Amino acid sequence: GLWNTDVAKTVNVINSDQRSKTPSNNFQNSLSAIIPWKEKLVNVMSFISYRDDKQDLFINPAKYVPSLQTEAQNSDMIHQFLNLKTLETIHSASVGFSKNSWTFTPEVGVNYTTNKLITDLNGETSGGVQNFGINYENNLKFKSLKPYAQMMANFKKGGFEANLTFPVNFNNITATDSQSLDKSLNKVTYEPRLFARYDLTSFWKISAFSGISNSFGTINDIYSGKILLSTNNLSTKDTDIQQSTSKFVGSALEYRNPLNNIFFNVRYNFNQTDKNILFSYTQDPSNQQNIVEGLNIDNTAKTNSVRTELGKYFPKFKTNASVSYNYSINNFQQLTNNVLNNVESQNQGYSVKFNNNYFSWLSVDYNASWAKSLNKTFNNKINS
């Protein structure tokens, strides 16, 4: 178990005392075994985790939270209680088969997660508790069950190697509370991934990869009652269950020469992510109060990135030195103050690394980096 207590006093026009108590209990158990089966060996893995987190947040005076001034106009202090219980289990079994240059590894498993979230945001006075109503309460049950089966195939011959993984996932997710939230998702997803590498010469290698991945929302991404994430951040996410599909492809060229101790590589990646939920960020300029709200709006994000590195090892001084450069362009949509913007973010950076192990009793590491970011907003559209 763990118990944390934080006390802070802030001055932002209004003097404010804030207290947070966060007791936590956690239990984990894992098992891994290799079981003989005929002429094969079966790998079995099991993991179980249970966690019980609680938090009591006190903010005094209540007027330090501008977004609650109407509800807390007769309150002296804001009190938010939060309790999150999580049970997670992961079980799988796999076995390998080899034939000539091929290796096949079928695997089956089941992942299960259940959460129970209870929150209550209210005001307190010397005379008792001021209830803000059901819009500031959560009594949510979230369950995620994912049986899956996958086949991994690996081929290796000479200087060529390829690996193909083809999982099939059966996703079953429900989110229900004692008020109006009742969401469910039942979806079969296919997530093939391919990796291939070829040795051009003893020093040069080329590789490529591609695949599809899917992810779904957790209990952090869906709740109908408002939760105070900080004094300036009131959040609600009464949306459909989040779905995210990523398609990615990449390649790399590598050079490593042990004769002169020089290495070099350049890599390129492209990723496209499609989501069904877009978060709206609204800020009151008078008090910098932020309100986060999830909306059922389809959106797409694309990323192109390239990275290169050049290094050398100096055996006489037992020293590694390298320089690297990276550049990426991200395109995504952002909803701020009810305006839907298309955003392009350009990022680039340089880094230098140095490592010396000349003395057996001393190791020296030095890292230096420089980064630059540029954001462009265009094609503004008013969200109606």
N, C-alpha and C positions, 0 to 999 in steps of 0.2 A: 504494500500500500504506500501511498504518497500523499502528503498534505502540504500545500503551499498557501501562504498568506502574503498578499502584496498590499502595501499601503502607499498611496501617492497623493501629493498635494500639488495642484496645478493653479496657475494664475493666468487667466485669459479674459480680462475685463472682470470676470466673476471669480472670486476665490472658491475653490472646490476641493473637497476631500473625497477620495475614491478608495474603496477597499474591495479586495477580491479574495475569496477563499475557494481553493480548488482541490479538495481531497480526491484521490484516485486510487482504485484497486485494480490489479491486473493479474491474470493467471494465464500461463501458456504451457502447452505440452506438445512435443513433437516426437515422431517415431519414424525411423528409416530402417528398412530391412531388405536383404537380398534373400529370396526364397528359391531353392532349387525346384525346378519343374521339368520332369523328363530330362532332356539334355540341355535345357535352357535355364537361365537365371532370371527371375522376375523381381524387378525393383518396386518396392512398395513404400509409399510415403504418406504420412498422416500428420496433420497439424491442427491443433485446437487452441483457440484464444478467447478469453472472456475479459471484458474491461468494463468498469463502472466508474464514470467520471461525473463529478458534481461541481457546480460553481455557484457561488453567491456573490453577486456584484452589487455594491452599494455606491450611490453617487449623491453627494450632499454639497450644495442644495439642489433641489429638483430643477430649478431654472437653468442649471448648467447644460441641460439637454433641450435645446430649442425646439426640436420637432415634437416634444411631448408637453409643450406649454399649455395647450388646451386641456389635455387629459389630467395633467399634474398641477393645475392652477391652485389647488388647495392642498398640495402635498409639500412636505418638508424635504423628503428624500426619495430617490428612485431606488427600487430594489428589483433585481432580476434573478430568479432562480432557474437553474438549468441542470438537468440530469440526463445523461446519455449512457445507455447500456448497450454493449456490442458483443455479440457472439459470432465468431468466425471459425469455419471448419474447411479444411482443404484435404482431399484424399485423392490419390492417384496410384495407378499400377501400370508398368510398362515392361516390355520384353524385347530383346533384339535378335534379329536374324541376319546372317551374312551369306552372300552368294557371289563368288568371284569378286568383282570390284564394287559390289553393291552391299549396303547395310540398310536394313529396314527395321524401324522401331515403332510398333503400334503402341498407343497409350490411351487409356480411358481414365476418367476421373469425374469428380463432382465437387464444386465449390458452393458453399452456402454461407450467407451472412444475414443476420437479423439484428435490427436496431430498435431501440425504444427511446424516443426523445420526449421529454417533458420540460416545458418552459413556462414561466409565468412572470410577466412584467407588470409591476404595479407601483403605486405610490404609498408612502408611509407618513403618518403624522403621529404626534404624541398620543392621539386618541385612538389610533388603530390603522387599518389598511384601507387604501382607496383603490378599488378594483377598476382597471382600465377597460375590462370587457374581453370578450372572446377573441377579438382581433389581435390581442396581445398575448395569446396563450397557444401552446402546442401540446398535443397529446398524440404523438405520431408513432405508428408502427411501420417499419420499412423492412422488406424481405427480398432477398436476391438469391435465386437458385440457378446454378449453371452446370448441368451435366455436359460433358464434352467427350469427343473422341477425335484422335488425330493420328496421322501417319507421317513419320519422318523417314525420308529416303536420302541416303548419302552415297554419292558415287565418287571414287578416287582412282585415277589411273595416270601414271606418269606425272606430268606437271599440271594436270587439270583436276579440279575438285569442284563438285556441285552438291548443294544441299537444298532439298525441297521439303517444306513442312506444310501440311494441309489439315488444319483443325476445323471441326464442325462443332459449333457451340449452340446449345439450346437455352436461351436466356428467358427466365421467368422472374419478373420484378413486380412487386406491389407496394403501394404507399397509401395508407389510410390513416385518418385521424378521427377524433370524436366530433369534429365539426363537419366541414363540407368537402374535405380533400379525400378523393377516392380515385387513384390512378393505378393503371396496370399496364404491363408490357409483356408480350409473348412473341419472341422473335428468334428465328434461326439465322445465325451468321456464319459466313465462311471467311476464313482469314488465311489465304495462302501466302507463303513467303518463300522466296527463291534467292539463293546466294551462290555465286560462281566465282572461281579464282583460277587464273592460269599463269604459270611461270614462263615468261617470255624468254628469259635467260637466267643465268645463275644470280644475276643482280636485280633484274627487273621483274615486277609482278603487276598484273592488272586484275581488278576484281569489279564485280557489279552485284547489285541487289535490288529487289523490288518486292512489294507486298501490300497487303491491305490489313488494317487493324480496326477494331470496333471497341468503343467504350461507352458505358452507360452511367447515368447519374447515380450518386450515392445520397445518403440522408443529408449530407451537407448542401445538396443542390435542390431540395424540394421541401418546403414547409409553408403552410398558409398563414400562420401567426407571425406577427412581427417580432424580430429578435434584435436587441441592441448589441451590435458587434463592438462598438466603442461609443463614446459620448457623441461623436459626430457621424455615426454610421448606423442607421436603422434599416434593417433588411427584411424582405419577404420574398419568397420564391414559390408562389402558387402557380406552377406551370405543369406542363406534361413532363414525363420522365425524360431526362436529357439523353439524347443519342448523338454520338459522334463517330463518323467514319473517316479514317485517314488512308490515303493512297500515297505511297512513297516509292521513290526510285533513286538510285545513287550509283556512283562509280568511283574508283580510286586507282591511282597509278603510284607504285612504290618502287624506290631504288634503295638498295642497301649493299654496300661494298665493304666486306670485312678486311680487304687488303689495304685500303686507305682510310678506313673507319669513317666513311661519309654516308649519311642517309638522307633521303629526300622523299617527300610524298605530296600529292595533291589530291583533294577529294571534292566531289560535287554531290549535293543532295537537293532533291525537290520533294516537297510535301504539300498535299492538298487535304484540308480537313473540312468536312461538311457537318454542320450542327443544326439542331432544330430549335435551340434556345439562344436568345440574345439578351444580355443583361443591360438594363437601363440605369444610368447613373445621373441622378438629379442633385444639384447643389444649390442651396440658398446662399446667394452672394453676401447677404447681410450678416450671416453667422457661420458660414462655411459648413453648414449641416449637410451631410450626404445621405441620400436615400437610394438604396439598391433594390431593384425590382426585376424579376425574371419574366420575360415575355416569350410567347410562342411565335418566334420569327426565325425562318430559315436563314442561315448565313454561311459564308464560305471564307476560309483563310488559306492563303497560299504563301509558301516560303521557298525561296531559292537561296542556296548558300554554297560558298566555296571556301576551302581552307588549304593552305600550303605550309609546309615546314621544311627547313633545311638545317641539318646539324652535323656535328663532327665530334669524334672521340679522340682525345689526345692521351695516348697510353703513357707517355713519359711523365705526364703530370697527373694521370688518373682523373681526367677532367672531361665531362660532357658539356657541350655548349650548343645551343640551337636558337634559331629565330623563326617566328611563324607569323602568318598574316591570315585574317579571315574577313569575309565580306558576305552580307546577307541582305535580302530584300523581302520584307513581309508586307502582304496586302491583306487587309481585314476590314470588317465593318464595326463601327462603334456608335452606340446610342447614348448621347449625352444631352441632358436638358431637353429631351423630346426632339432632338435633331439627329437624324441618321446620317452618319458620315462614312465615306470610304477613306481609309487611312493607308498610306504607304510609309513604312518605316525602313530606313536604310541604316545599317549598322556595319561598322568596320573596326578592326582592332589589330594592334601589333603586340607581340610579346617576345621577351628574351628570357631564356632559362640558362642557368649555370649551376653545375654540380661538381664538387671536388672532393675526392676521397684519398688524397695523397697520404694523409696520416691515418693509421688504423684506429686511432682514438678520437679523430675529429672528422666530421663531415660538414661541408659548407654548401648551402643552397642559396641561390639568389634568383628571384623572379621579378621581372618588371613588365608592366603592360600599359597600353594606351588604348583608349576606346573613344569612338565618336558615334553619335546617333543623330539622325535627322528624320523628323516626322513631317509628312505632308498630308493635308486634309483637302479633299476636293469632292465635287459632285454632291454638294449638300442637298439633302431632301428632308422636308418637314414630315415627321411621323404623325400620321393621323389615325 
